[in-house]
Amino acid sequence: MNVLVIGSGGREHALAWTLSSSPLLGTLYCAPGNGGMADIAACLDIDPLDFEGILAACRTYDIGFVVVGPEQPLAAGLVDRLSEAGVKSFGPTARAAQLEASKTFTHELCARHNIPAAAYEKFTDADRAKTYLAGLPAPYVIKADGLAAGTGEVIAQDVQTAQGAVDEMFAGAFGDAGREIVIEEFLTGEEASFFVLTDGKSFLPLATAQDHKRAGTRDTGPNTGGMGAYSPAPVLTHALCDTVLTRIIRPTIDAMAAEGRPYTGVLYAGLMITAEGPKLIEYNARFGDPECQVLMMRLKSDLLPALIATADGTLEDIALDWREESALTVVMASKGYPGTYEKGGRIGNLTEAAGATGARVFHAGTARKGDQITAIGGRVLNVTGLGQTVAQAARQAYGAVDLIDWPEGFCRRDIGWRAIEREKNL
């Protein structure tokens, strides 16, 4: 079977790398891919939102299965268009992808079906939102309702900053995503990421993970698309995983089916583990980035049959095996990210760095010209290690980071710090 992976980030590189070893695979294609994906797949210069171009490629290259990586084409209806044309694909329909595309939709769904989540209010008017903030205690959580590439959230420690964030969102800081905003209850606890595959009826839990959204050490500074991740997440014990499945995941899948929006694909729950138990922060309609990278490093089974079963409605027949080792990925980003950054810096010593340490380098914002790799995005590389502990995986990943020649890049030096501190106390 020929397979097409849609996307160009580190998540898609990790998925393509995993799929490339499947005995079921014929030829692997990526659209548009990146400088690293070109080593394992044929990259097609097609934008993920060019649905007709994607369909033409499916016909030209006899593609039997499409794996949609990013959220934008899912929310825009790529799975729907492929289905209309008779092309099998992995991912939710546009109506189901509203779980990510609209925070208001998800909050209202949770309220209707008693799914534990942060309290919230929605606003389309800046003055009303600022008046509401003035009556709340700090800190404040303000989110753009729509898709904002993982950066449409501000956590403010004082009301002036919070009200300024409201003005910026309504002024277009996140484009159309900020036409409506949500102000949420600030939840205290530890964040974790929980993933399941679901065919709309059955679900298959995947490994757990934790990511680091903030740009600065010890999870400080501005929000980003993600600066690193590790798996498994120690905070998610077996008992807590059972609670998440029973109180959050199962009710959500049932609710979406009951409301005529059956959800198929990967369902990614961003959780806060509070003193009262796990609560939903938000849903994503695709694999996390960079969480996908650490999940794929730990997966022992063939992924392709599981994705096909998810699309076919036969997921109950599938089981997946996972490595006992921990995986950790460090995001190398362009200096200035998540603000203004320059493109075009040359990246050297990638093969040597991975070869010397055993780490794997997944590409995100890169381009290839001949043998030269250049940086063309904010988040550029995901340097990923395996180890018996999170600390060992971190040493492997950072060992490779230190050998990569990219003066214009930077990374956080403390990815996995919570888990590493836990390990020291065992």
C-alpha positions in Angstrom: 0.0 0.0 0.0 1.3 3.5 -0.9 0.8 5.9 2.0 0.8 9.7 2.0 1.7 11.7 5.2 0.4 15.2 5.2 2.5 17.9 6.9 6.1 19.1 7.3 6.8 19.2 11.0 8.7 17.1 13.5 5.4 15.2 14.3 5.1 14.2 10.6 8.8 13.2 10.4 8.3 10.9 13.4 5.2 9.4 11.9 6.9 8.9 8.5 9.9 7.4 10.1 7.7 4.9 12.0 5.6 4.1 9.0 8.6 3.6 6.8 9.4 0.3 8.6 5.9 -1.3 8.1 5.8 -4.5 6.0 2.5 -3.3 4.6 4.1 -0.2 3.1 4.7 0.2 -0.6 6.0 3.7 -1.3 5.9 6.4 1.3 5.0 10.0 0.2 5.0 13.2 2.2 3.3 16.5 1.3 5.1 18.8 1.6 7.6 17.2 3.9 10.9 18.7 5.0 14.6 18.4 4.7 14.8 15.3 6.9 11.7 13.5 5.6 13.3 13.5 2.1 15.6 10.7 3.4 12.8 8.2 3.9 10.0 9.4 1.6 9.2 11.0 -1.7 8.3 14.6 -0.9 5.6 16.3 -3.0 5.4 20.1 -3.1 1.8 20.3 -2.2 0.3 22.6 0.5 -1.7 20.7 3.2 -4.6 22.9 2.5 -4.5 22.2 -1.3 -7.2 19.5 -1.2 -7.5 19.1 -4.9 -3.7 18.9 -5.3 -3.7 16.2 -2.7 -6.4 14.2 -4.4 -4.6 14.5 -7.7 -1.4 13.1 -6.1 -3.5 10.2 -4.7 -4.6 9.4 -8.2 -1.2 9.9 -9.8 0.7 7.8 -7.2 -1.9 5.2 -6.5 -2.0 6.2 -2.8 -4.3 4.0 -0.7 -4.1 5.7 2.7 -3.5 9.2 3.8 -2.3 10.1 7.3 -3.2 13.8 8.2 -0.7 15.2 10.6 -1.6 18.9 11.3 -4.7 20.4 12.7 -5.4 23.0 10.0 -6.3 20.6 7.2 -8.4 18.5 9.6 -10.4 21.5 10.7 -10.8 22.6 7.1 -12.3 19.2 6.1 -9.5 17.3 4.3 -10.7 14.0 5.7 -14.2 14.8 4.5 -12.9 15.6 1.0 -10.8 12.4 0.8 -13.8 10.3 1.9 -16.0 11.9 -0.8 -13.4 10.9 -3.4 -13.1 7.3 -2.0 -9.6 7.7 -0.5 -9.2 6.2 3.0 -7.6 8.4 5.6 -6.6 8.7 9.2 -8.1 11.7 11.2 -11.4 13.2 12.2 -13.9 15.0 10.0 -14.2 18.7 10.2 -17.2 18.5 12.5 -15.4 16.2 14.9 -12.2 18.3 14.7 -14.2 21.1 16.4 -12.9 19.5 19.6 -9.6 21.3 18.8 -10.8 24.0 16.4 -13.1 25.7 19.0 -12.4 25.8 22.7 -15.9 27.0 23.2 -17.3 23.9 21.5 -15.3 21.7 23.8 -16.2 23.5 26.9 -19.9 23.4 26.1 -19.6 19.7 25.2 -17.9 19.0 28.6 -20.6 21.0 30.4 -23.4 19.0 28.7 -21.9 15.7 29.5 -20.4 16.3 32.9 -16.8 15.8 31.8 -14.4 17.4 34.4 -12.8 20.5 32.9 -11.8 24.1 33.8 -14.6 26.5 34.4 -14.9 29.1 31.6 -16.6 32.1 30.1 -16.6 33.1 26.4 -16.5 36.6 25.0 -16.7 38.4 21.7 -16.4 41.8 23.2 -13.2 43.2 24.8 -14.8 45.5 27.3 -17.0 42.7 28.7 -14.0 40.4 28.9 -11.9 43.0 30.8 -14.8 43.7 33.2 -15.1 40.0 33.9 -11.3 39.7 34.5 -11.4 42.6 37.0 -13.7 40.4 39.2 -11.4 37.4 39.2 -8.4 36.5 41.4 -5.0 36.1 39.7 -3.5 34.3 37.8 -5.6 34.6 34.6 -5.9 32.2 31.6 -6.9 33.8 28.3 -7.2 31.8 25.2 -8.1 32.4 21.6 -11.0 30.2 20.7 -9.7 28.9 17.4 -6.5 27.4 16.0 -3.4 29.4 16.8 -0.5 26.9 16.2 -0.4 26.1 19.9 0.5 29.6 21.0 -3.0 31.2 21.5 -2.9 31.2 25.2 -1.7 33.8 27.8 -1.3 33.1 31.5 -1.1 36.5 33.2 -0.1 37.1 36.8 -1.8 40.5 37.1 -5.1 42.0 35.7 -3.4 44.6 33.7 -1.4 42.1 31.7 -4.5 39.9 31.3 -6.6 42.8 30.0 -3.7 43.7 27.6 -3.8 40.2 26.3 -7.6 40.5 25.7 -7.0 43.7 23.6 -4.2 42.0 21.6 -6.3 39.0 20.8 -9.3 41.1 19.6 -6.9 43.3 17.7 -5.8 40.3 15.6 -2.7 38.9 17.4 -3.9 35.4 16.5 -5.9 36.3 13.4 -9.3 34.8 13.1 -8.6 32.5 16.0 -9.1 35.4 18.3 -12.4 36.6 17.1 -13.8 34.9 20.1 -11.9 34.3 23.3 -12.3 32.1 26.4 -11.3 33.0 29.9 -10.7 29.9 31.9 -10.3 29.0 35.6 -6.6 28.7 36.5 -6.0 25.1 37.5 -3.3 24.2 39.9 -1.4 20.9 39.5 0.8 19.2 37.0 0.1 19.0 33.3 0.2 15.8 31.3 -0.7 14.6 27.8 -2.9 11.5 27.3 -3.5 9.9 23.9 -5.9 7.3 22.5 -6.7 6.0 19.1 -10.4 5.8 18.5 -12.6 4.5 15.6 -15.7 6.3 17.1 -16.7 3.4 19.2 -13.7 1.6 20.6 -10.5 3.2 21.9 -6.9 2.1 22.3 -4.8 4.0 24.9 -1.3 5.0 23.8 1.7 5.8 25.9 1.6 8.9 28.1 3.8 12.0 27.8 4.5 15.4 29.2 5.6 18.4 27.2 7.2 21.8 27.9 5.2 24.7 26.4 7.2 27.6 27.8 10.3 29.0 26.2 12.2 29.5 29.4 13.9 27.3 32.1 11.6 25.7 34.6 8.6 26.4 32.4 8.8 30.2 32.4 8.5 32.7 29.7 6.2 32.9 26.7 4.1 30.1 25.4 5.3 28.1 22.4 4.3 25.2 20.2 6.4 23.0 22.5 10.1 23.1 23.5 10.5 19.4 24.4 8.7 16.3 25.8 9.3 13.0 27.4 7.4 9.7 27.8 6.1 8.1 29.9 4.7 10.7 32.2 5.3 9.6 35.8 2.5 11.7 37.2 0.0 9.5 35.3 -0.2 6.4 37.4 -2.2 3.4 36.3 -5.0 4.4 38.6 -5.0 8.0 37.2 -5.0 6.6 33.6 -8.1 4.5 34.5 -9.8 7.6 35.9 -9.0 9.6 32.7 -10.4 6.9 30.5 -13.5 6.5 32.6 -14.3 10.1 33.3 -12.9 12.0 30.4 -12.1 9.9 27.3 -15.0 7.4 27.2 -17.7 10.1 27.9 -16.2 12.3 25.2 -16.2 9.6 22.5 -19.8 8.7 23.5 -20.9 12.3 23.5 -19.4 13.0 20.1 -21.2 9.9 18.6 -24.5 10.9 20.3 -24.3 14.4 18.9 -23.8 13.2 15.4 -20.1 14.0 15.2 -18.4 10.5 15.6 -14.7 11.0 16.3 -12.1 8.9 14.6 -8.3 9.3 14.7 -6.1 10.2 17.6 -7.6 12.0 20.5 -5.1 14.0 22.5 -6.2 15.2 25.9 -4.2 18.0 27.6 -4.8 17.4 31.3 -4.2 19.0 34.6 -3.7 16.6 37.5 -5.3 18.6 40.3 -5.9 17.8 44.0 -9.5 16.9 42.9 -8.3 14.5 40.2 -7.6 14.9 36.5 -9.4 17.7 34.6 -9.4 18.5 30.9 -7.6 21.6 29.8 -8.1 21.1 26.1 -8.4 18.5 23.3 -6.3 18.3 20.2 -7.5 16.4 17.1 -4.0 15.1 16.2 -0.8 13.8 17.7 1.0 16.3 19.8 4.2 18.0 18.6 6.7 17.2 20.1 4.9 14.4 22.1 4.5 12.3 18.9 8.3 12.1 18.6 8.8 10.5 22.0 5.8 8.2 21.5 7.2 6.9 18.2 10.6 6.3 19.7 8.9 4.0 22.3 6.5 2.2 20.0 7.6 -1.4 19.2 4.6 -2.4 17.1 3.8 -1.7 13.5 1.8 1.5 13.5 0.2 1.3 10.1 -2.3 -1.5 10.9 -3.5 0.5 13.9 -4.1 3.6 11.9 -5.9 1.7 9.2 -8.1 -0.1 11.8 -8.9 3.3 13.3 -10.2 4.4 9.9 -12.0 1.0 9.2 -13.8 0.8 12.6 -11.9 -2.4 13.6 -9.8 -0.9 16.4 -11.0 -3.4 19.0 -8.8 -6.1 17.2 -5.6 -4.1 17.6 -3.0 -4.1 20.4 0.3 -2.1 20.5 3.5 -2.9 22.4 5.7 -0.3 23.9 9.4 -0.2 25.0 10.0 0.0 28.7 12.7 2.7 28.1 12.0 6.4 28.5 12.2 8.8 25.5 13.0 12.5 25.6 13.1 15.0 22.8 14.7 18.5 22.9 13.4 21.1 20.4 16.1 23.2 18.8 14.6 26.5 17.7 15.7 29.6 15.8 16.9 32.3 18.1 14.1 34.8 18.8 11.4 32.1 18.7 8.5 32.4 19.6 8.9 36.0 18.6 10.7 37.3 15.5 13.5 35.1 14.1 15.7 34.9 11.0 15.6 32.1 8.5 18.3 30.5 6.3 20.9 29.5 8.9 22.9 26.5 7.8 22.8 23.4 10.1 25.8 21.1 10.1 27.0 17.9 11.7 23.6 16.3 12.0 24.6 12.8 10.8 27.7 12.8 13.0 25.8 14.0 16.0 23.2 11.3 15.7 25.8 8.6 14.9 28.0 9.5 17.9 25.2 9.4 20.5 22.5 7.1 19.2 20.0 9.9 19.3 17.5 10.4 16.5 17.0 13.8 14.9 13.5 14.6 13.6 13.3 17.6 11.3 10.6 20.3 11.6 11.4 23.7 10.0 14.2 22.6 7.7 14.8 22.6 3.9 17.3 20.6 1.9 19.3 21.9 -1.0 21.8 19.2 -2.2 23.6 18.1 0.9 22.9 21.3 2.9 20.2 21.6 5.5 18.9 25.1 6.4 16.5 26.4 9.0 13.3 27.9 7.6 11.0 27.9 10.7 10.8 28.6 14.4 11.0 25.1 15.8 13.6 23.4 13.6 14.9 20.1 15.0 13.7 17.5 17.6 16.7 15.7 19.0 15.4 12.6 20.6 17.0 10.0 22.9 16.1 6.7 24.6 17.3 5.6 28.1 16.4 3.4 31.0 15.5 6.5 32.8 14.4 10.0 31.8 17.8 11.3 33.0 19.6 8.8 30.7 17.4 9.8 27.7 18.1 13.4 28.4 21.9 12.8 28.4 21.6 11.0 25.1 19.6 13.8 23.5 21.7 16.7 24.9 24.8 14.9 23.9 23.7 15.0 20.3 22.5 18.6 20.7 25.9 19.7 21.7 27.5 18.2 18.6 25.1 19.9 16.1 26.6 22.9 14.4 24.0 25.6 14.3 25.0 29.0 15.8 21.6 30.5 15.1 19.7 27.9 17.2 18.9 27.5 20.8 17.2 25.1 23.1 16.1 24.7 26.7 18.6 22.8 28.8 16.1 21.4 31.4 13.7 19.2 29.4 12.3 16.5 31.7 13.2 18.3 34.9 10.2 17.2 36.9 10.6 13.6 36.0 14.4 13.7 36.6 13.8 15.2 40.1 11.3 12.4 40.8 13.9 9.8 39.8 16.4 11.3 42.1 14.0 10.9 45.0 13.2 7.2 44.3 
